[in-house]
Amino acid sequence: MAMTFAAAYAQQYRTSYFMEGSTVRGYLNPALRPERGYVLIPVLGTTSVNLNSNALAMNTMFYPAGENGTMVSLLDHRVTWHDVAANLRDNNKVGVDLHMALLGAGFYTGRDFWSIEVSMDAYSGVNLPKELVEFIKLGSQAQAYDMSDIQAGADAYANIAMGYSRRITPELTVGGRLNFKLGLARMNVNYDHMNLVLNGDRWAIDARGTIQASMSGLNMPVGPDGYVDLASMDSENLISGFNGIAGFGMTADIGAEYVLMERFKFSAAILNLGFMSWNRGNSFTGRSEESYEFRGMNYTLDPETNQWVSDGDADFDFTGFTKFRESGDKARTKMYPGFVLGAEYDIFGNNLLGAGMLFTHRRNEYIARTEFSILATVRPLHWLTASLSYTAGNYKNIGDNFFNSFGFALNVHTSWINWFVGTDYMIFKVNPQFIPTGQKVFNFTFGLSVPLRGPKYDRCH
């Protein structure tokens, strides 16, 4: 389930931040308004996909082997642990985000700009400790492993957003947005403690973990021992029981923009202030604190079929890890505030070329990002805007996976169509199948809308 959904809390639209014609710039600051009102094309209005990892990429999981350079997985015997370990971190995180606007519109009433949007938002994340990968790769070559903080989860929401911004003076604009989150489904499993110790020919495992699951119509199978056994769950029956909303939340975004001397623009925003809770009747929270033993399973590679074959003498029963006793705790999703600071200078004084700087800090349960961007925005025609960004940033905290990237965005905003496409992480290297080989972060945003009229006044008068 962890990778079934994708997510909304960490969406990024940095490269579009200073593009006045864009309808997506307001996601990072509700005070920023497009030049015209708009009606989003249903489903195609705004779609954004975001993939983040602090370590895992194609060249982390697959390696060239043999004379012809055939790519094999990191589990292949021809790939050494030394090669794999150099590409991993103590905690290897992957987060996938999705935002899809189903319906939406924005319109001006004098100095005021109003917007409303109905969207589907979801996110998922996985954390794989390095010693978990080492155990799978090497097995009994070590006597003990600490694989604590194994985590996997996914959330899905329907979101109704209502935004408002007002031009207080020709220089100052303020804005806010309320997001009403209707929880559809949530699953989060976290083993905060898991130690493996080799005892003779068997592994002794001490594990403690928690689970949170929420969905309307949720019916967890409780066995005679009082445990919920996830391994016995029927996914078809689980999905068929879905009949509505399982939780509710609300967040608020606030922002402001100030124009100084008609050439300097300063802006700031605080995002995602609020809460998200799930109905107790549609939720299950559980705890597992058990010890297990197993001998494992031996595999050998059949050179004729190139398939891994077990020796048939196996003791690899992991069903104990899927059993949780109900704890009665409330099911909640922790919300994390985000921060945005921006500044732009109109170089020639005619709005042709702007140089900007942008600081963003966003996070969810799985991924945290702090990034600093330098942007150049060119407006060669009144209906055409392009932007190029360079970003340096890191995950979680300073020093944890520092990275840099280029972004590009293009916005065509004529009187009859508003079309936007952009990415904050351009791809420069792909394999023959056009798959990015070393890309750890990637996003793509597409927007299509029908323009309405703009404000009835000139912002500088």
Secondary structure, 3 states (H helix, E strand, C coil): CCCCCCCCCCCCCHHHCCCCCCCCHHHCCCCCCCCCCEEECCCCCEEEEEEEECCCCHHHHEEEECCCCEEEECCCCCCCHHHHHCCCCCEEEEEEEEEEEEEEEEEEECCEEEEEEEEEEEEEEEEEEHHHHHHHHHHHHCCEEECCCEEEEEEEEEEEEEEEEEECCCCEEEEEEEEEEEEEEEEEEEEEEEEEEEECCEEEEEEEEEEEEEECCCCCCECCCCEEEHHHCCHHHHHHCCCCCCEEEEEEEEEEEEEECCCEEEEEEEEEEEEEEECHHHEEEEEEEEEEEECECCEEEECCCCEEEECCCCECCCHHHHEEEECCCCCECCCCCEEEEEEEEECCCCCCEEEEEEEEEEECCCCEEEEEEEEEEEEEECCEEEEEEEEEEEECCCCCCCEEEEEEEEEEECCCCEEEEEECCCCCCECCCCCECCCCEEEEEEEEEEECCCCCCCCCC
